[in-house]
Amino acid sequence: MLVVAAEKRTALECWGRRAKEGHNREGKGSTMTTVTLQFPDDVFSALRRSPEEFARELRVAAATHWYERGELSQEKAAHVAGLTRAQFLAELARTKSDAFVVDFQDLKRELSLG
């Protein structure tokens, strides 16, 4: 079940100190929507993760997925993951994901231009 809460909060309310330090630069003045996902309790024990760890991993996995599909820029994906861009790149390296997404049609077109 997916529930999108109507409550919106500012980035500063969501990120606290991290937003003040500039880790969430593009979100300083923006609002954030809370999304609630419900999972059976045994999922957390099966994965040996707390709900907080699971949520953190889910954010990073979603951001990585959307980045690899070219739907988000590196910076926006890092923002979705709750990481700095450098931390997001390190996470991509750790999971052996592509750090640079190449659209082969665009590359082919550019190479043909000389």
Backbone as JSON, one array per atom type, in Angstrom:
{
  "sequence": "MLVVAAEKRTALECWGRRAKEGHNREGKGSTMTTVTLQFPDDVFSALRRSPEEFARELRVAAATHWYERGELSQEKAAHVAGLTRAQFLAELARTKSDAFVVDFQDLKRELSLG",
  "N": [[0.84, -1.18, 0.0], [0.56, 2.19, -0.82], [0.8, 5.38, 0.39], [0.45, 8.76, -0.06], [1.26, 11.37, 1.81], [-0.43, 14.38, 2.75], [0.91, 16.33, 4.02], [3.37, 18.8, 3.87], [6.74, 19.73, 4.23], [9.43, 22.03, 4.93], [12.72, 21.9, 3.47], [14.63, 22.41, 5.41], [13.31, 21.68, 7.77], [13.1, 18.95, 7.3], [15.72, 18.07, 6.9], [17.3, 19.36, 8.72], [20.28, 20.12, 10.37], [21.95, 19.31, 8.25], [20.91, 20.59, 5.96], [21.39, 23.23, 6.64], [24.14, 23.25, 6.52], [24.61, 23.1, 3.86], [24.48, 20.69, 2.55], [22.26, 19.99, 1.25], [21.77, 21.68, -0.93], [20.13, 22.4, -3.21], [17.63, 22.11, -2.17], [17.08, 23.95, -0.21], [15.11, 26.06, -0.07], [12.9, 24.67, -0.76], [9.94, 22.57, -0.52], [9.06, 19.43, 1.0], [7.5, 16.3, 0.43], [5.96, 13.83, 2.38], [6.14, 10.38, 2.05], [4.55, 7.39, 2.65], [5.21, 4.02, 3.07], [4.02, 0.73, 3.41], [5.09, -2.27, 4.83], [5.25, -5.81, 5.45], [6.08, -6.86, 8.78], [7.95, -8.93, 8.94], [9.68, -8.56, 6.82], [11.76, -6.86, 7.56], [13.19, -8.31, 9.48], [13.95, -10.47, 7.91], [15.69, -9.27, 6.13], [17.48, -8.37, 7.91], [17.56, -5.73, 8.89], [16.88, -2.57, 10.35], [13.79, -0.69, 10.39], [14.5, 1.96, 9.8], [17.05, 1.73, 8.59], [16.31, 0.24, 6.38], [14.6, 2.06, 5.07], [16.44, 4.07, 4.42], [18.14, 2.65, 2.66], [16.29, 2.04, 0.68], [15.69, 4.58, -0.37], [18.18, 5.24, -1.49], [18.44, 3.16, -3.35], [16.24, 3.66, -5.04], [16.92, 6.21, -6.02], [19.31, 5.59, -7.35], [18.36, 3.82, -9.29], [16.62, 5.5, -10.81], [18.51, 7.37, -11.66], [20.25, 5.78, -13.22], [18.53, 5.14, -15.3], [18.37, 7.52, -16.53], [16.53, 9.37, -15.73], [16.9, 11.12, -13.66], [19.23, 13.67, -12.79], [22.7, 13.49, -11.67], [23.02, 15.14, -9.44], [20.35, 15.62, -8.59], [19.55, 13.0, -8.07], [21.26, 12.38, -5.96], [20.19, 14.13, -4.1], [17.6, 13.02, -3.77], [18.38, 10.6, -2.64], [19.29, 11.49, -0.25], [21.89, 12.23, 0.14], [25.16, 13.78, -0.24], [26.52, 14.91, -3.37], [29.07, 13.81, -3.77], [28.99, 11.7, -1.91], [26.95, 10.21, -3.07], [28.14, 9.45, -5.5], [30.17, 7.85, -4.43], [28.59, 5.84, -3.37], [27.5, 4.78, -5.72], [29.83, 3.69, -6.79], [30.42, 1.8, -4.81], [28.32, 0.01, -5.11], [28.82, -0.86, -7.58], [27.59, 0.43, -9.72], [26.85, 2.3, -12.7], [28.55, 5.31, -12.92], [28.43, 7.3, -14.74], [26.02, 8.03, -16.98], [25.33, 7.12, -20.22], [23.76, 8.01, -23.15], [23.46, 6.12, -25.83], [22.49, 6.64, -28.38], [22.59, 9.44, -28.54], [25.36, 9.73, -28.23], [26.3, 8.42, -30.52], [25.22, 10.09, -32.49], [26.61, 12.48, -31.92], [29.24, 11.67, -32.43], [29.1, 11.23, -35.15], [28.99, 13.77, -36.09], [31.52, 14.67, -36.03]],
  "CA": [[0.0, 0.0, 0.0], [1.31, 3.44, -0.91], [0.02, 6.54, 0.81], [1.19, 10.01, -0.16], [0.71, 12.27, 2.83], [-0.67, 15.74, 2.29], [1.78, 17.24, 4.76], [4.62, 19.21, 3.24], [7.65, 20.42, 5.15], [10.57, 22.63, 4.25], [13.94, 21.08, 3.5], [15.29, 22.61, 6.69], [12.61, 20.85, 8.75], [13.38, 17.55, 7.01], [17.15, 17.73, 6.92], [17.93, 19.98, 9.89], [21.65, 20.62, 10.29], [22.54, 19.04, 6.93], [20.48, 21.63, 5.03], [22.09, 24.44, 7.03], [25.54, 23.13, 6.12], [24.7, 23.12, 2.41], [24.45, 19.35, 1.97], [21.02, 19.87, 0.5], [21.75, 23.01, -1.5], [19.02, 22.73, -4.09], [16.38, 21.98, -1.46], [16.99, 24.89, 0.91], [13.85, 26.76, -0.01], [11.83, 23.82, -1.27], [9.18, 21.77, 0.43], [9.18, 18.0, 0.76], [6.3, 15.54, 0.71], [6.2, 12.57, 3.07], [5.54, 9.21, 1.42], [4.52, 6.27, 3.6], [5.09, 2.69, 2.48], [3.77, -0.28, 4.43], [5.66, -3.59, 4.56], [5.08, -6.77, 6.56], [7.16, -6.76, 9.75], [8.98, -9.94, 8.74], [10.64, -8.11, 5.81], [12.92, -6.25, 8.23], [13.99, -9.37, 10.09], [14.52, -11.27, 6.82], [16.81, -8.49, 5.58], [18.32, -7.99, 9.05], [17.68, -4.28, 8.88], [15.84, -1.83, 11.06], [12.99, 0.08, 9.43], [15.25, 3.17, 9.41], [18.08, 1.31, 7.63], [15.58, -0.17, 5.19], [14.14, 3.27, 4.4], [17.63, 4.71, 3.87], [18.55, 1.85, 1.5], [15.26, 2.18, -0.34], [15.9, 5.89, -1.01], [19.39, 5.16, -2.33], [18.13, 2.25, -4.46], [15.35, 4.36, -5.97], [17.69, 7.27, -6.66], [20.24, 4.94, -8.28], [17.55, 3.29, -10.4], [16.18, 6.61, -11.66], [19.7, 7.96, -12.26], [20.71, 4.88, -14.28], [17.57, 5.23, -16.41], [18.46, 8.86, -17.11], [15.38, 10.18, -15.32], [17.38, 12.13, -12.72], [20.65, 14.03, -12.87], [23.46, 13.03, -10.5], [22.73, 16.0, -8.29], [18.98, 15.37, -8.14], [19.54, 11.64, -7.5], [21.9, 12.5, -4.63], [19.2, 14.79, -3.25], [16.58, 12.01, -3.47], [19.01, 9.6, -1.77], [19.64, 12.11, 1.03], [23.35, 12.24, 0.19], [25.83, 14.79, -1.06], [26.86, 14.34, -4.67], [30.25, 12.96, -3.57], [28.54, 10.48, -1.24], [26.19, 9.44, -4.04], [29.12, 8.83, -6.4], [30.82, 6.77, -3.68], [27.6, 4.76, -3.28], [27.46, 4.16, -7.04], [31.05, 2.87, -6.9], [30.3, 0.68, -3.89], [27.35, -0.95, -5.64], [29.25, -1.15, -8.97], [26.63, 1.03, -10.66], [27.49, 3.25, -13.6], [28.58, 6.68, -12.42], [28.11, 8.18, -15.86], [25.0, 7.43, -17.85], [25.55, 7.54, -21.61], [22.72, 7.68, -24.11], [24.25, 5.72, -26.98], [21.98, 7.32, -29.58], [23.19, 10.77, -28.51], [26.79, 9.58, -28.47], [26.47, 8.07, -31.93], [24.91, 11.3, -33.23], [27.71, 13.42, -31.73], [30.42, 11.15, -33.11], [28.91, 11.38, -36.59], [29.19, 15.18, -36.42], [32.96, 14.85, -36.18]],
  "C": [[0.88, 1.24, 0.0], [0.38, 4.58, -0.55], [0.9, 7.76, 0.67], [0.53, 10.99, 0.8], [0.57, 13.68, 2.27], [0.27, 16.74, 2.95], [3.06, 17.53, 3.98], [5.44, 19.96, 4.29], [8.77, 21.03, 4.35], [11.76, 21.7, 4.34], [14.64, 21.22, 4.84], [14.63, 21.78, 7.78], [12.94, 19.38, 8.55], [14.83, 17.18, 7.25], [17.9, 18.37, 8.08], [19.31, 20.54, 9.58], [22.25, 20.43, 8.91], [22.15, 20.12, 5.92], [21.2, 22.94, 5.35], [23.54, 24.43, 6.54], [25.7, 23.09, 4.61], [24.7, 21.75, 1.77], [23.24, 19.17, 1.07], [20.77, 21.2, -0.22], [20.51, 23.31, -2.33], [17.68, 22.68, -3.36], [16.18, 22.98, -0.35], [15.64, 25.56, 1.02], [12.66, 25.91, -0.43], [11.07, 23.12, -0.15], [9.34, 20.31, 0.05], [7.88, 17.34, 1.16], [6.7, 14.23, 1.37], [5.45, 11.46, 2.36], [5.64, 8.06, 2.41], [4.32, 4.97, 2.85], [4.87, 1.7, 3.62], [4.3, -1.62, 3.97], [5.34, -4.51, 5.71], [6.3, -6.69, 7.49], [8.28, -7.76, 9.49], [9.99, -9.58, 7.65], [11.91, -7.6, 6.48], [13.8, -7.31, 8.87], [14.64, -10.24, 9.02], [15.74, -10.58, 6.23], [17.84, -8.11, 6.65], [18.63, -6.5, 9.06], [16.57, -3.69, 9.73], [15.0, -1.11, 10.01], [13.71, 1.34, 8.93], [16.32, 2.83, 8.37], [17.44, 0.93, 6.3], [15.15, 1.06, 4.39], [15.31, 3.99, 3.73], [18.09, 3.97, 2.59], [17.56, 1.98, 0.35], [15.4, 3.5, -1.09], [17.08, 5.85, -1.96], [19.12, 4.28, -3.55], [17.24, 2.94, -5.5], [16.11, 5.45, -6.72], [18.65, 6.7, -7.69], [19.5, 4.44, -9.51], [17.16, 4.42, -11.36], [17.36, 7.3, -12.33], [20.17, 7.1, -13.43], [19.79, 4.9, -15.5], [17.6, 6.59, -17.09], [17.31, 9.76, -16.74], [15.76, 11.28, -14.35], [18.85, 12.43, -13.01], [21.36, 13.48, -11.64], [23.09, 13.84, -9.26], [21.34, 15.75, -7.72], [18.87, 13.99, -7.5], [20.18, 11.65, -6.11], [20.93, 13.13, -3.64], [18.11, 13.8, -2.82], [17.12, 10.99, -2.47], [19.34, 10.17, -0.38], [21.14, 12.17, 1.24], [23.9, 13.46, -0.52], [26.15, 14.13, -2.39], [28.07, 13.41, -4.56], [29.87, 11.64, -2.9], [27.76, 9.59, -2.2], [27.12, 8.75, -5.03], [29.84, 7.68, -5.72], [29.87, 5.57, -3.56], [27.46, 4.04, -4.62], [28.67, 3.24, -7.23], [30.93, 1.63, -6.02], [29.39, -0.41, -4.43], [27.67, -1.34, -7.1], [28.22, -0.7, -10.0], [27.38, 2.03, -11.53], [27.4, 4.67, -13.03], [28.2, 7.68, -13.51], [27.18, 7.46, -16.81], [25.18, 8.0, -19.25], [24.36, 7.08, -22.44], [23.44, 7.39, -25.42], [23.76, 6.34, -28.28], [22.56, 8.72, -29.67], [24.68, 10.71, -28.82], [27.08, 9.31, -29.94], [26.25, 9.31, -32.82], [26.06, 12.31, -33.12], [28.97, 12.97, -32.44], [30.31, 11.32, -34.63], [29.12, 12.83, -37.03], [30.67, 15.52, -36.57], [33.52, 15.65, -35.14]]
}
